[in-house]
């Protein structure tokens, strides 16, 4: 939900000013129920996170994963061997889209309405989207540049030598097989990163999966030079290592200890014997131990040097080991086999609410952190609402009135979405109680 806005007109938006408003909002909500503070990866916001943690050490700061991946794509575009492909693609798209006759021809060859996409200013991974669309339409583009329509158009350009040269360059670039092969290999490189971006930005219970998915993405990038489907010499071991290091640099910016803890508590990983080797990684357990200490001190209110805090940490470790080794005997409502079979099908919060009460300490932490977000893009969407409210026709609205209108519009829309979800949940719950299988379970 939208809680508050702050007017920054005629103000220096430094870390102290931003942190003052963040701390004010935390106090209004209640510091004991705030677990995480997420912003984009601007340097002023990173410093703000340090100020917030100095005030409330139990609040974990993390950078926006979607923004971090977008910055990763920008870093990759600065590499000469990747930037050259982006520049060539951008030149093809802009030359066709900005000229009337080629654009008209383009629409004739794409009968289904599909067209090329130009880079956007505020859209994530805009160059990747442009490159992917151009690659998938390359057959239509090749037909266009060898057609009679294209030849006629170029012939009529005898009085504009610069335009004719540009048209010939576009034709050569489109028909260049080497460029097409390099484009395919580059898309093969960015595919796992782009897939991760789509999953993160979808806001669908990704907290428990972000750590593992990021790790697998890194590994796939590092070993991509061995892929048998490569068609050019674009991806060498040195270049894959170069992109891998860029990914690790950005990963360090957005990663926090909640990501590691959430992975350990996600049922898909917690009960998967193939992934038990991940639980032997010392740095993951170190993050888990650090977070349960913060949780016990900041949320539970235990003295970090007292017996209660020590008992809390020991109990959390015992429960984690018991469930990970599948030794828990008390599985409420559902059998142990049912809990194992549902671990990949159900929402992780639903799984813990039904099957996780055999571990009450971990259940408490899991229910708190598995629903947290990994991105701050929901805050960015507020600017679209401001653009809707403060338009050319309503340009005399005061700042306070804008705040109120955006607050009402945003939260009313969320309330409408939640109402639809509750109605859907009620139908599913009715189906649950009427099914014969669930009736037999409830009778037990």
N, C-alpha and C positions, 0 to 999 in steps of 0.2 A: 504494500500500500504506500501511498504518498503521505509522508508525515509533515514535512515543512520545506519551505524555500527560504533562501536568504538573498537579499538585494545587495549586489556588489557594485552598484553604481558609485563612481568617484571613490572607490576603495582600492587599496593595494591588496590584491589577492595572494598574499604570501601564506606560509604555513601557519603562522600564528593566527591570522584572521580566519582561515579555513578551520583550523582545529578548535577555535573558540565556538564556532557554530556546531561542529560535530559533537563536542563535549556537552553543549547545551541540549542538543537533541537526545543524547544518551541519558542525561539526567532526567529529562522529561519522560522518557520511556521506562527507565529503571535500569541502572548499570548491572544488576544481578541477572538480568535476562538477556543481556547483549553478549553474544559470543564471538562475533566476527565483525570486522570493519573492512569493507572492500571498496577500492576506488580504481580509476585507471592508473596507468604506470607513469604519469608525469612526475617529475622530481619533487615538485611542491607537495603532491599528495603522498609521496613516500615519506617525506619529512613530517607531514601531518600525522601519518600512521605512527611514527615514533613518539610524537607528542601525546597522542591518545593512549598509547601503551604505557607511557610514563605515568599517566594519571590512573589508568586501569590496566594493570599487567595481565589480567586474565582475558582481555579482549585481544584476539589474534588478528593481526593485519595481513591482508593478502592483496596482491594486485589482480586486476581484472584479466582473466585468462583470454577472453576473446580479444581484448585490446592488445595483450601481449603477443598473440599469434599474428595479429595484423601488423604489429611492429616487426615481427620476425619476417613477414613477407617483404616489408620495406627494406630490411637488412639484406635479404636475399637479392632484391632488385638492384642493390648497389654493387653486387658482384659483377665484374665485367662480362663473364660468360653467360650470366642470366639476364643482365640488363640489356645486352645486345639483342636477345630474342624478344624481350618486352618492347624495346624501341621499334624493332622491325614490325611487330604485330600492331603496335599503336599507329605506326605510319600507314599501314594498309587500311586499318579501320577508319582512321580519321580522314584519309584521302577519299575513301568511297562514301562515307557518311556525310562529309561536308560538301560534296559535289552533287549537283542536282541529277544529272543524267546517269552517272554510275549508280546512284542510290535508287533511281527508278528501275534500272536494269536489275539491280539486286532484288527488288521486290518481285520482279517477273520470274526470276529463277527460284525464289523461295515461296512456293505456292501456299504453304501452310502458315504463312505469316511470320515465320522465324526470321530474324534479322541479326545483324552484328550488333554488339554492345560496346559502347564507348566507356572509357574509365569514368567512374564517379568520384566525387570529392570526399564524401563522408561514408561511403560504403566499405565494409570490411572486404579485404582481398579482391579489390576491384580489378587489378591487373590480371589476376588468376582467372576470374570469371570471363574477362575479355578474351584471354588466350584460349580458354577452353571452348568458348562459343566459336571462335574463328577456326579452331582445329576441326571441330565437328561439322562445320559447314565448308570444309576445304574442297570437297568434290563439287559442290554447287559453284564455289568461287572459280574453280578451274574451268568449269563449263562456261561460265560467264566471260572470262577473259579470252577464250578461244572462239567465242561466238561471233556471228556476223554483226550483231548489234555493237559489240565492243570495237570491232575493226572499223566499222562505219564511224563510230564516235571519235576514235583516235585519228582517222583520216580527216575528219572535219576540223581537227585542231591544228591544221597546218599554220594558221596565223598566230597560234600561241605555242611557241616552241617549248617554254618551260613546263606547261601543262602536259604536252605530249611526252616529254622526257619523264615526267613524274608518272604518267600512265604506263609507259614502258617499264619503268622500275617496279611498279606495282605488279604488273603481269609477270615479270621475271621472278619476283619474290614469291608469288602465289604458286608458280609452276616449279619452284626450286625444291627438289625432293630432299636435299640435305637439310634445308630449313624445316620441312615437314617432319623429318625424322627427329631432329633436335627438339622440336616442339612436343612431339609425343613423349620423348624421354624426360623432358622437363615436367610435363604434366604427371608422369609416373612418379616423379620425385615429390611434387607438391600434393599429390592426391591424399596420402595419409594425414598430412598437416591440415588440409582443407576439410577433410572428413571430421577431424577433431574439432575444428572451429565450428562446423555445423552442429555437432553434438553438444558442444558447450553452450552455444548461443540459443539452443532450443529450450533451455530452462526446464529440462525434464529429469529431475533427480540424478544429476550427474556428479554430485559431490563425492559419492563413494567410488566412482569410476575414474575420476580425473587423473589420479596418480598413476594407475596401471595403464590407462590409455596413453598418457603422455610418455610413459616409459617404453611401451611397445612402439610408439611412433618414432622415438629416437632410435631404437634398435633397427627398425625397418629402413630408416634413412642411412644409417651407418653402413649397412650391408647391401644397399641397393645396387652398387656397382657390380655385384655378382648376378644380378637378375638376367635371365636368359632372353627376356623379351626386349632388351635394348636394341635399338636400330642405328645408333650412332656412337661416336666416341665422346659424347658430351659428358657422361657421368663416369668419371674415374674415381679411384679410391681416394685420391687427395681431395677432389672436389666434394665427394660425399662426406668426408671427414670435416671439411670446411663448413658445410651446412649443418652437420651434427653439432659442431661447436657453437654455431649461432643459435641453434635450438636450445642447447644447454644454458647458454647465457640468458636467454629470455625466460627459460623455465625457472631459473634461480630467482627471477624477479617476481613471478606470480605464485610460486610454491610456498605453502606454509604447513605447519605441523597438523592442522586439521585435515588436510588432504591425506596424509599418511594414516592418521587415526581412522578416518572415514573408510579408507580402503580396507584396513584390518577388520572393520566392523561390518562391511558390506557382505551380505550372505552369499553372494555369488563367488566371492573370493575366500570368505571365512571357512566355508565348508567344501571347497574344491580341493581334493587331494593333489591334483596336478599343480596347484599353485602354492602348496605348502612350503616350497623352497623359498618363496618370497618372504615368508614370515621369519626366515633365518637371516635376512638382511639386517645388519646391526643398526643402520641408520633409520630404518623404519621403526624398529622397536625403540630406538632412542627418542624419536618424535612422539611415539605413543606414550612413553613414560613421562616425557616433558608435558604433554597435554593433560594427562590425568592428574598430574601434580597441580597444574594451573586450574583445572576444573575443581579439584577438591578444595583448593585455597580460595578461589574467586567466587565460585557458584555455590559450593556446599558450605563455605565459611569455616573450614577447619584450619586450625593453627598448623602451619607447615612443619613445626617442630614437635607437635603433639602426637599422642598415641592414636587419636581418631584419624588423623591424616595418614599415618603409617598403616593403620588397619585398612583404610580405604584403598590405598595403592596396592597392598598385598591381595585384597579381595578382587580387585579389578584384574590383576595378573592371573589369579587362579581361575577366574571365570573365563578369561580369554583362552587360556590353555585347555580348559575343560571343553569348551564349545569347539575350538579349532580341531581338537583331537576326537570330537564327536563322542565324548564320554558323558554328556549331560543326560540324566534319566528323566527329568521332569519337563515334558513338552506340553504346555497347556492346550486344551481343546483338540489339537491335532497330534497324531502320532509322530514319532521321530522320523519315520520314513516319509511321511507327508511333508514334514518341515524340510527335509532334504530335497524332495522333488519340487517343492514350490519356491526354492531359493532363487531360481533364475526367472521365474514367471511373474512373481509378485513384485510390487513396489517395495523397496527395502524397508520403508517405514511400516508398511502393512505387515511385512514378514515379522519384524521385531515386535510389533504390537500384539501379534497372535502367538508367535513361537519363541520369542526371546525372553520371556519372563523367568526362564530358568536361570538367567544371569541378570539379576535385578540391577546391579551396579552398571554393567555395560549397557543394559537396556535403557537406563536413564541417559547415558551419554549418547547412545545411538539415536534415540528419539530426538535429541537436541541438535545433533550436527548433520545427520544424513539428509535433512531437509534444507540445509543452508545453500546459498547460491555461490557459484564460482565466478560470476561476472558482475559488472556494474553497468551493463548496457541498458538495464531497465531505467536507470536514472537519466541516461542520455535521451531516452524517448520522451522525456518531459519537454524537451525543446520543441518537438513536433507539436505538442499541445499548446505551447506558448505561441508558436507560429500560427496555429488555428485561432487562438483566442485574440491575440494582438495582431490583427491583420490590417490591411490598408483601410478597410472600412471602420475598424475599431482601433484607431491609432491614438485615441485620447484617453484610453483606460489608464488609471493609476496603477502603480506597481502592486499595491495592496489588493486592489480589485482583481488584477491578473492572478495573483496568488490564490485568491479564493475560488475563482472560476476554474483554474487548472486543478486545484485540490478536489473540487466537487466532481469535475468531469472524469478525472483519473480514477478516483476511488469508486464512483458510481459504476464505471465500466468493470472494475474488478469485482464489485459486489454482484453485478449481473452474471459474470462468468462463474463466480462461486455458487450462485443460486442454481445455475444449470448443472454444475457438478454435483451439488447436493441432491438434485432431483434424479440424476443418473445413478448416484450411489444408493439412493433409496430403492430404485428399481433393481439394482444388483443385489442389495441386501434382501429384498423380497424373494428374488430367485434363489439366494443362498438358503433361506429358511424353508423353501418349498421343495428343494431337491431331495431325493431319497438318500443320497450319499451323505449330505450334510445333516439330515435328520438323524441318521444312525450315529454320526459323530457326536451330535449334541446330546443324544440319549445316554452316551457313555459318561 
